[in-house]
């Protein structure tokens, strides 16, 4: 909720051996450089809803997500 856009979200890089190996068997050549992002950021125009454990947020997302967060904080109090 504190970021201005998804471009500011740090993308976690997972262990490259998840791609280059199956168990102890190496699939690619030694020194192969791979990227293994844990997720990517979907452009806003492709999202119709965000489903969370606290409810469903729909456009406009800034307002609906803020409402879900406030409701969750109130419920926790």
Secondary structure, DSSP 8 states (H G I E B T S, - for coil): ---SSGGGS---B--THHHHEETTEE-S-TT-----BS-----GGG-SEEEETTEEEESSHHHHHHHHHHHHHHHH-
